[in-house]
Amino acid sequence: MLQAAVPIAAPWNARTRIAVPTPDGSGATIHPSVVDMGALWNGYRYWMCDTPYAAGDNQLENPSIWASNNRTDWVVPSGVTNPLVPPPGALVGFHSDVELVYDPDGARMILYYRTAWFTAAVVTSIELFAITSTNGSTWTAPVKVADLLVEPSARLSPAVVRMGVNQWRMWLWGNDVTGSTRTATNPLGPWAAPSALTLNGGPLHGWHGDVIRVGSTYYMAYSNVALEEMKVATSTDGIAFTAPATSTLITRSTTRWDHTVYRPTLVNGPEPGFLSVWYSAVSAPSPGGHAIGFTRIPISAWT
């Protein structure tokens, strides 16, 4: 069942967390990404990838997949064994920051994930990988998509949008360095050199985020570096973003499940005039200290 009607004004925090059947049994996840297929696709309309993260254990933080027909009740699809990608090993590296998109040209789902590699307990490289599926159950072997340490700072939380046939754009956040965007003619790369994002003419700083395209407008949501709020902005070119007068739509709560705000993921509709929003939060009352919630926000809030 969907949660009760959203508040009539910001903040639009989700009232409760969502139960997710993680392979470790904790229900703790940290980085959701949701795709709305618009109709049933292999039995489900909504597909979500995420990474389990009980007690902050990065060896559990491996790409996994779930499906739903109502946005809040998620199941492991038939034929799937999570995680889809095993952990590299505690002294080798860890996975993180998944992103799920549908590629209509290839009739396939694409799941991106980030892997940090260690040498003598020091991160020496960060790479972006992808796996693909034509049915949501069987997935290909990983392929390397990009290096994420070639920019001024390690890049976080890829968000990918298909702009048209052979036209793709990716956004990456940079913590204390402004976010960036890249383009490609193939979603598996190669990706062009990055361009810096701007927000109201200045740098765009964020922790983890998502971008979708509705019509000719890009809608962005991201957590601020302090993990205290979810902020939003729009753009017509995917590079220069503008924040509305009230840019914070979700705030941290000290009395409910979402003690901090981590990674949002956006879907247009299905209710006219609304975006569906799932976001993760770090919260001691939640299983394993991490969870996700669902809310709906008027698209007008972005402008």
C-alpha positions as CSV (number, residue, x, y, z in Angstrom):
1,M,0.0,0.0,0.0
2,L,1.1,3.6,-0.6
3,Q,1.7,5.8,2.3
4,A,-0.9,8.5,3.3
5,A,-1.1,11.6,1.2
6,V,2.0,13.8,1.2
7,P,2.1,17.0,3.2
8,I,0.8,20.1,1.3
9,A,4.1,22.0,1.8
10,A,7.8,21.2,2.3
11,P,9.4,19.3,3.8
12,W,8.0,16.2,2.1
13,N,9.8,13.7,4.3
14,A,8.6,10.1,4.0
15,R,6.8,9.2,7.2
16,T,8.1,5.6,7.5
17,R,10.9,3.5,6.0
18,I,10.3,0.8,3.5
19,A,11.1,-2.9,4.2
20,V,13.5,-4.3,1.6
21,P,14.4,-8.1,1.6
22,T,18.2,-7.8,1.6
23,P,20.3,-10.9,1.2
24,D,21.8,-10.5,4.7
25,G,18.4,-10.2,6.2
26,S,18.9,-6.8,7.8
27,G,16.8,-4.7,5.5
28,A,19.4,-2.0,5.5
29,T,20.2,-0.3,2.2
30,I,21.9,3.0,1.4
31,H,21.8,3.9,-2.4
32,P,18.4,3.4,-4.2
33,S,17.8,3.9,-7.9
34,V,14.4,3.3,-9.4
35,V,13.1,2.9,-12.9
36,D,9.4,3.1,-13.9
37,M,8.7,1.0,-17.0
38,G,5.3,2.6,-17.4
39,A,3.7,-0.9,-17.8
40,L,4.6,-4.4,-16.6
41,W,8.0,-5.5,-17.7
42,N,8.7,-9.1,-16.8
43,G,5.9,-9.0,-14.3
44,Y,6.7,-5.7,-12.6
45,R,6.3,-2.0,-13.4
46,Y,8.9,-0.6,-10.9
47,W,12.5,-1.9,-10.7
48,M,15.0,-0.8,-8.1
49,C,18.7,-1.5,-7.6
50,D,20.3,-0.7,-4.3
51,T,23.2,-1.7,-2.1
52,P,22.8,-3.4,1.3
53,Y,24.8,-1.6,4.0
54,A,24.1,-3.0,7.5
55,A,26.2,-1.4,10.2
56,G,28.3,0.4,7.5
57,D,29.9,-2.9,6.3
58,N,31.2,-2.1,2.8
59,Q,31.6,-5.8,2.0
60,L,27.8,-6.0,2.1
61,E,27.5,-3.0,-0.2
62,N,27.0,-4.9,-3.4
63,P,24.6,-4.3,-6.4
64,S,21.2,-6.0,-5.8
65,I,17.8,-5.8,-7.6
66,W,14.2,-5.7,-6.5
67,A,10.8,-5.1,-8.2
68,S,7.4,-3.7,-7.2
69,N,4.0,-2.9,-8.7
70,N,3.0,-0.2,-6.1
71,R,6.3,1.6,-5.3
72,T,6.5,0.5,-1.6
73,D,6.3,-3.3,-1.5
74,W,9.5,-4.7,-3.0
75,V,10.3,-8.3,-3.8
76,V,13.2,-10.2,-5.2
77,P,12.2,-11.1,-8.8
78,S,12.0,-14.7,-9.8
79,G,15.4,-16.1,-10.9
80,V,17.4,-13.5,-9.1
81,T,20.0,-14.2,-6.4
82,N,21.2,-11.1,-4.7
83,P,23.7,-9.6,-4.7
84,L,24.2,-9.6,-8.4
85,V,27.9,-8.9,-8.0
86,P,29.9,-10.4,-5.2
87,P,32.1,-8.3,-2.9
88,P,35.8,-7.8,-4.0
89,G,37.1,-8.7,-0.6
90,A,37.9,-6.6,2.5
91,L,41.5,-6.0,1.6
92,V,40.8,-5.7,-2.1
93,G,38.1,-3.1,-2.4
94,F,34.3,-2.4,-2.2
95,H,31.3,-1.6,-4.4
96,S,29.0,1.4,-4.0
97,D,26.7,3.9,-5.7
98,V,24.4,2.0,-8.0
99,E,22.3,3.5,-10.8
100,L,19.6,1.8,-12.9
101,V,18.4,2.9,-16.3
102,Y,16.4,1.3,-19.1
103,D,17.9,1.3,-22.6
104,P,15.0,1.0,-25.2
105,D,17.5,0.8,-28.1
106,G,19.0,-2.4,-26.7
107,A,15.8,-3.5,-24.9
108,R,17.8,-4.0,-21.7
109,M,18.2,-2.7,-18.2
110,I,21.6,-1.3,-17.3
111,L,22.9,-1.3,-13.8
112,Y,25.9,0.8,-13.1
113,Y,28.0,0.6,-9.9
114,R,31.2,2.1,-8.6
115,T,34.2,0.1,-7.3
116,A,37.0,1.4,-5.2
117,W,40.2,-0.7,-5.3
118,F,42.7,-0.9,-2.4
119,T,46.5,-1.2,-2.3
120,A,47.9,-1.5,1.2
121,A,44.6,-0.3,2.6
122,V,44.7,2.9,0.5
123,V,42.2,3.5,-2.3
124,T,44.3,3.6,-5.5
125,S,41.6,3.6,-8.2
126,I,37.9,4.0,-8.6
127,E,36.1,2.5,-11.6
128,L,32.6,2.5,-12.9
129,F,31.2,-0.8,-14.1
130,A,27.9,-1.9,-15.7
131,I,25.9,-5.1,-16.0
132,T,22.9,-5.5,-18.2
133,S,19.8,-7.6,-18.4
134,T,17.0,-8.2,-20.9
135,N,14.6,-9.8,-18.4
136,G,15.7,-8.5,-15.0
137,S,16.7,-11.9,-13.8
138,T,19.8,-12.9,-15.7
139,W,22.6,-10.4,-15.8
140,T,25.8,-10.1,-17.9
141,A,29.3,-10.1,-16.6
142,P,30.5,-6.7,-15.5
143,V,32.2,-4.3,-18.1
144,K,34.3,-1.3,-17.1
145,V,32.6,1.9,-18.2
146,A,34.8,4.7,-16.9
147,D,37.6,5.8,-14.5
148,L,36.4,8.1,-11.8
149,L,39.7,9.2,-10.3
150,V,40.8,11.1,-13.4
151,E,39.0,14.3,-12.3
152,P,40.2,16.6,-9.5
153,S,38.4,14.5,-6.9
154,A,36.9,11.0,-6.6
155,R,33.4,11.1,-8.2
156,L,30.3,9.8,-6.5
157,S,26.7,8.7,-7.3
158,P,26.4,8.4,-11.1
159,A,23.0,9.5,-12.5
160,V,22.4,8.5,-16.2
161,V,19.7,9.7,-18.6
162,R,19.0,8.7,-22.2
163,M,18.4,12.0,-24.1
164,G,17.6,10.3,-27.4
165,V,19.0,7.6,-29.8
166,N,22.7,7.4,-29.2
167,Q,22.6,10.3,-26.8
168,W,23.3,9.7,-23.1
169,R,24.4,12.0,-20.3
170,M,25.9,11.1,-16.9
171,W,26.1,13.3,-13.8
172,L,28.6,12.8,-10.9
173,W,28.8,14.5,-7.6
174,G,32.1,15.7,-6.1
175,N,31.7,16.3,-2.3
176,D,33.9,19.4,-1.9
177,V,34.5,19.8,-5.7
178,T,31.7,20.9,-8.0
179,G,29.7,18.2,-9.7
180,S,30.4,17.2,-13.3
181,T,28.6,15.8,-16.3
182,R,29.7,13.6,-19.3
183,T,28.1,12.6,-22.5
184,A,28.3,9.4,-24.6
185,T,26.8,7.8,-27.7
186,N,26.8,4.4,-26.1
187,P,25.6,4.0,-22.4
188,L,28.5,1.6,-21.9
189,G,31.0,4.2,-23.1
190,P,33.4,5.6,-24.0
191,W,32.3,8.8,-22.1
192,A,33.5,12.2,-23.1
193,A,35.7,14.4,-20.9
194,P,33.8,15.9,-17.9
195,S,32.2,19.4,-17.8
196,A,31.8,21.2,-14.5
197,L,28.2,21.8,-13.3
198,T,27.0,25.2,-12.0
199,L,24.3,26.2,-9.7
200,N,23.0,29.7,-10.0
201,G,26.2,30.6,-11.7
202,G,28.5,29.2,-9.0
203,P,29.8,25.7,-8.1
204,L,27.3,22.8,-7.4
205,H,28.4,21.0,-4.3
206,G,26.6,17.8,-3.2
207,W,27.1,14.4,-1.8
208,H,24.8,11.9,-3.7
209,G,22.0,12.7,-6.2
210,D,19.9,11.9,-9.1
211,V,18.7,13.5,-12.3
212,I,15.7,12.8,-14.6
213,R,14.5,14.5,-17.8
214,V,10.8,15.5,-18.2
215,G,10.2,17.1,-21.5
216,S,13.1,19.4,-22.2
217,T,13.9,20.0,-18.5
218,Y,16.3,18.2,-16.3
219,Y,15.2,17.8,-12.6
220,M,17.9,17.2,-10.1
221,A,17.8,16.2,-6.4
222,Y,20.8,15.7,-4.2
223,S,21.9,15.6,-0.6
224,N,24.0,18.4,0.7
225,V,27.5,17.5,1.9
226,A,26.5,17.6,5.6
227,L,23.7,15.1,4.9
228,E,21.2,17.5,6.5
229,E,18.8,18.1,3.6
230,M,17.7,17.1,0.1
231,K,18.1,20.1,-2.3
232,V,16.8,20.5,-5.8
233,A,17.5,22.4,-9.1
234,T,16.5,22.4,-12.8
235,S,18.4,22.9,-16.0
236,T,17.6,23.1,-19.7
237,D,21.1,21.9,-20.9
238,G,22.1,19.5,-18.1
239,I,25.1,21.7,-17.1
240,A,23.9,25.0,-15.8
241,F,21.3,24.4,-13.0
242,T,19.0,26.9,-11.2
243,A,17.7,26.4,-7.7
244,P,14.2,27.6,-6.8
245,A,13.6,30.1,-4.0
246,T,13.0,27.2,-1.7
247,S,15.6,24.6,-2.7
248,T,15.3,22.3,0.3
249,L,12.4,19.8,0.0
250,I,13.4,17.1,2.5
251,T,15.2,17.8,5.8
252,R,16.8,15.6,8.4
253,S,14.6,14.4,11.3
254,T,15.7,13.7,14.8
255,T,12.4,12.1,15.8
256,R,11.6,9.8,12.9
257,W,13.5,7.2,10.8
258,D,15.4,9.7,8.6
259,H,18.0,11.1,10.9
260,T,20.1,12.2,7.9
261,V,19.4,12.4,4.2
262,Y,21.6,10.4,1.8
263,R,20.7,9.5,-1.8
264,P,17.4,10.4,-3.6
265,T,16.1,8.8,-6.7
266,L,13.3,10.3,-8.9
267,V,10.6,9.1,-11.2
268,N,8.1,11.2,-13.1
269,G,4.5,10.5,-11.9
270,P,2.5,8.4,-12.1
271,E,0.2,10.9,-10.5
272,P,0.0,14.0,-12.8
273,G,2.1,16.9,-11.5
274,F,4.1,14.8,-9.0
275,L,7.5,13.2,-8.9
276,S,7.9,9.9,-7.0
277,V,10.9,10.1,-4.7
278,W,12.7,7.4,-2.8
279,Y,15.6,8.4,-0.6
280,S,18.0,6.7,1.8
281,A,18.8,7.9,5.3
282,V,21.1,7.0,8.1
283,S,19.2,6.5,11.3
284,A,19.9,4.5,14.4
285,P,16.2,3.3,14.7
286,S,16.4,1.7,11.3
287,P,17.7,-1.9,10.8
288,G,21.5,-1.8,10.5
289,G,21.4,2.0,10.7
290,H,20.3,2.6,7.1
291,A,17.0,2.5,5.3
292,I,14.9,4.0,2.5
293,G,11.6,5.8,2.4
294,F,9.1,6.8,-0.3
295,T,7.3,10.1,-0.8
296,R,5.6,12.1,-3.6
297,I,6.5,15.8,-4.3
298,P,4.8,18.3,-6.6
299,I,7.0,18.9,-9.6
300,S,6.2,22.6,-9.1
301,A,8.4,22.5,-6.1
302,W,11.4,22.3,-8.4
303,T,10.6,25.7,-9.9
